[in-house]
Amino acid sequence: MPSTSTKKSSAETGKPVQGKAAGKSKKTEKAAAQKPAGKKSAATHPVAPIPEENVNASILDRLFDVVTSRRGTDPSLSHSARLLSRGTGKIAQKFGEEAVECLIEAVAGRQHELVGESADVLYHLIVLWVDADVTPAQVWAELERRQGISGIAEKASRPRHKS
Ligand SMILES: N=c1c2ncn([C@@H]3O[C@H](COP(=O)(O)OP(=O)(O)OP(=O)(O)O)[C@@H](O)[C@H]3O)c2ncn1[C@@H]1O[C@H](COP(=O)(O)O)[C@@H](O)[C@H]1O
């Protein structure tokens, strides 16, 4: 998660955020074609950094609760409400755009921007889960189930299909 964002404290209070995070790019193709190094993202929002030792992944559960609480609320007051009101196709599209923006930063080697885009991806994934009635606990359980199972061994154990 980015270490500098108004969004963390809002997720903790559960209060709606009015307006957009500073400098979020509009469209993925624009980002790919035009984005200069060091574009502004939520991670560069001018708010005091939160020390990394004071945070952990429980923010994902709290963020899920906040986004769930936005269902059916005023889209002019909540970005989550706006996204959820636009339907699964738009939510999926936004998630895909954020994922592409994230990989652009990874390939470009821009670590700071990658942190911000990663936070965007996780937020939009959570919106996707809320829309699909998937809970974080379901995903955590699947990750737990996979713990200790090597990806190489798992792939080798799959039945082979002749083409
Ligand atoms: N983590 C986030 C978060 N990350 C990104 N965003 C918003 O996602 C939006 C992405 O902007 P884009 O221009 O890409 O998308 P868009 O406005 O849908 O534009 P179009 O593609 O439709 O043209 C921005 O408005 C960002 O502020 C987020 N909005 C909310 N949260 C969290 O969700 C909580 C609830 O927010 P609200 O639902 O707004 O109250 C907040 O407290 C935060 O913790």
PDBQT file of the ligand as one rigid body, heavy atoms in Angstrom, charges set to zero:
ROOT
HETATM    1  N1  LIG A 201      -8.266   3.226  -2.231  1.00  0.00    +0.000 NA
HETATM    2  C1  LIG A 201      -9.092   3.923  -2.821  1.00  0.00    +0.000 A 
HETATM    3  C2  LIG A 201      -8.862   4.396  -4.154  1.00  0.00    +0.000 A 
HETATM    4  N2  LIG A 201      -7.817   4.226  -4.991  1.00  0.00    +0.000 NA
HETATM    5  C3  LIG A 201      -8.144   4.894  -6.104  1.00  0.00    +0.000 A 
HETATM    6  N3  LIG A 201      -9.354   5.477  -5.976  1.00  0.00    +0.000 N 
HETATM    7  C4  LIG A 201     -10.056   6.351  -6.899  1.00  0.00    +0.000 C 
HETATM    8  O1  LIG A 201     -10.170   5.701  -8.141  1.00  0.00    +0.000 OA
HETATM    9  C5  LIG A 201     -10.401   6.726  -9.100  1.00  0.00    +0.000 C 
HETATM   10  C6  LIG A 201      -9.708   6.350 -10.356  1.00  0.00    +0.000 C 
HETATM   11  O2  LIG A 201      -9.829   7.448 -11.228  1.00  0.00    +0.000 OA
HETATM   12  P1  LIG A 201      -9.975   7.251 -12.770  1.00  0.00    +0.000 P 
HETATM   13  O3  LIG A 201      -9.981   8.605 -13.383  1.00  0.00    +0.000 OA
HETATM   14  O4  LIG A 201      -8.965   6.258 -13.238  1.00  0.00    +0.000 OA
HETATM   15  O5  LIG A 201     -11.388   6.532 -12.882  1.00  0.00    +0.000 OA
HETATM   16  P2  LIG A 201     -12.825   7.125 -13.117  1.00  0.00    +0.000 P 
HETATM   17  O6  LIG A 201     -13.075   8.351 -12.290  1.00  0.00    +0.000 OA
HETATM   18  O7  LIG A 201     -13.751   5.985 -12.853  1.00  0.00    +0.000 OA
HETATM   19  O8  LIG A 201     -12.784   7.555 -14.630  1.00  0.00    +0.000 OA
HETATM   20  P3  LIG A 201     -13.368   6.897 -15.959  1.00  0.00    +0.000 P 
HETATM   21  O9  LIG A 201     -12.445   5.759 -16.323  1.00  0.00    +0.000 OA
HETATM   22  O10 LIG A 201     -14.755   6.435 -15.662  1.00  0.00    +0.000 OA
HETATM   23  O11 LIG A 201     -13.323   8.013 -16.928  1.00  0.00    +0.000 OA
HETATM   24  C7  LIG A 201      -9.935   8.028  -8.496  1.00  0.00    +0.000 C 
HETATM   25  O12 LIG A 201     -11.066   8.830  -8.259  1.00  0.00    +0.000 OA
HETATM   26  C8  LIG A 201      -9.294   7.603  -7.206  1.00  0.00    +0.000 C 
HETATM   27  O13 LIG A 201      -9.474   8.526  -6.153  1.00  0.00    +0.000 OA
HETATM   28  C9  LIG A 201      -9.831   5.184  -4.774  1.00  0.00    +0.000 A 
HETATM   29  N4  LIG A 201     -11.008   5.517  -4.179  1.00  0.00    +0.000 NA
HETATM   30  C10 LIG A 201     -11.217   5.068  -2.919  1.00  0.00    +0.000 A 
HETATM   31  N5  LIG A 201     -10.308   4.298  -2.235  1.00  0.00    +0.000 N 
HETATM   32  C11 LIG A 201     -10.594   3.807  -0.866  1.00  0.00    +0.000 C 
HETATM   33  O14 LIG A 201     -11.982   3.565  -0.764  1.00  0.00    +0.000 OA
HETATM   34  C12 LIG A 201     -12.494   4.250   0.371  1.00  0.00    +0.000 C 
HETATM   35  C13 LIG A 201     -13.900   4.679   0.090  1.00  0.00    +0.000 C 
HETATM   36  O15 LIG A 201     -13.869   5.666  -0.935  1.00  0.00    +0.000 OA
HETATM   37  P4  LIG A 201     -15.225   6.298  -1.437  1.00  0.00    +0.000 P 
HETATM   38  O16 LIG A 201     -16.037   5.195  -1.963  1.00  0.00    +0.000 OA
HETATM   39  O17 LIG A 201     -14.846   7.310  -2.485  1.00  0.00    +0.000 OA
HETATM   40  O18 LIG A 201     -15.857   6.923  -0.234  1.00  0.00    +0.000 OA
HETATM   41  C14 LIG A 201     -11.554   5.423   0.580  1.00  0.00    +0.000 C 
HETATM   42  O19 LIG A 201     -11.587   5.853   1.911  1.00  0.00    +0.000 OA
HETATM   43  C15 LIG A 201     -10.229   4.795   0.238  1.00  0.00    +0.000 C 
HETATM   44  O20 LIG A 201      -9.754   4.080   1.364  1.00  0.00    +0.000 OA
ENDROOT
TORSDOF 0
